[in-house]
Amino acid sequence: MNNSKPNRILSLDGGGIRGALTLGFLEKVEDLIRKKENNPNLRLCDYFDLIGGTSTGAIIAAGLSIGMTASEIKDLYLTIGDKIFGKKRSWFLNPLKRYKAEFDFKPLEEELKKVFGDITIGSDKIKTGLCIITKRADSLSTWPIINHPDGKHFNHNKEMLLRQVVRASAAAPSYFIPQKIDVGFGEIGAFIDGGVSLANNPALQLFLVGTLSEFPYRWKTGEDSISLVSIGTGTYTKKYNPDKIAKKGLLGWAKMVPELFMEDANYLNQTMLQYLSNSPTARVIDSEILDLKDDLICDKPALHYVRYNVMLNNNELSNLGFNLNKKEIESLHEMSESKNKELLYEIGKKAANRDIKLDHIK
């Protein structure tokens, strides 16, 4: 039996205010590893070799990387949610005002500055490997910005302010305006939410960052060599009226395309990681390929992989002890409903107590 420590990756999805659900899971993970390591003061940045996230997951990942506990970030989230998503701009009340985004970006920037100050990507205040997924809108390219000193672009990225990179990853189109960042080479890039890519669930991207030869980690693959914990922000089955869908105009389709894209991207990530592993948390992908328990793309698993998430539907929530009506459940699906932050945290906490097992965390 191989008793050596695997390289450990923690992956955190995007999802707006639903990141509060993620924190319910993270507190349980933190509690379990403290018991496992017999160290009540252990931080997740001490345990995981690479922590990465997209959008709201980037905020959490960055907080963890500088030594914050899951509980500290949870307290922060429950405090700042109303400031960031509390007041939508009204086109109806100001029909002549040409707003560029639904929410004012200044409260988000102010809160990120309070937490991260002037910490840069290259700062030694970041205590573990960190990967923030964002999307450079002006070149249509997905950027996994990492703090490894041997990274190809580290010399250009190391002076980037962590708070600006996180703000870039969280700049969901129509929610917040893009973040401009000096990327070196005399260029300024305009960055938007990393969720507008294949990496709103960044787990597969983080596995690639950890293992591909052109990235600096170059970790050996194998079930005993890499352990990846992936945490979602809640999901739900989507079903629309086919007649209404067929009648959609250009504006209707424009609004719907990101949702269609992100749904496929999320399931592709899960499919590939289950195909690469013998995951103890494998879920049914769809009615045709099921959970891939009988499928493995290579001779041996390429990693140990676990995935935690919650279906935000009546059956799942009832099983967790929440008695919510249809309108309340639909409200949980929204990424900007800050009024749901405490409830989302409690849902994540209960699901974590039900789903996370000590032997899942390698």
PyMOL commands that set and color helices and strands:
alter all, ss='L'
color gray80, all
select helices_A, chain A and resi 16-36+44-47+56-65+70-85+106-116+154-157+162-169+203-211+242-246+250-275+314-319+326-333+338-355+358-360
alter helices_A, ss='H'
color red, helices_A
select strands_A, chain A and resi 7-12+50-54+129-136+141-146+179-184+187-193+226-231+304-308
alter strands_A, ss='S'
color yellow, strands_A
deselect
rebuild
show_as cartoon
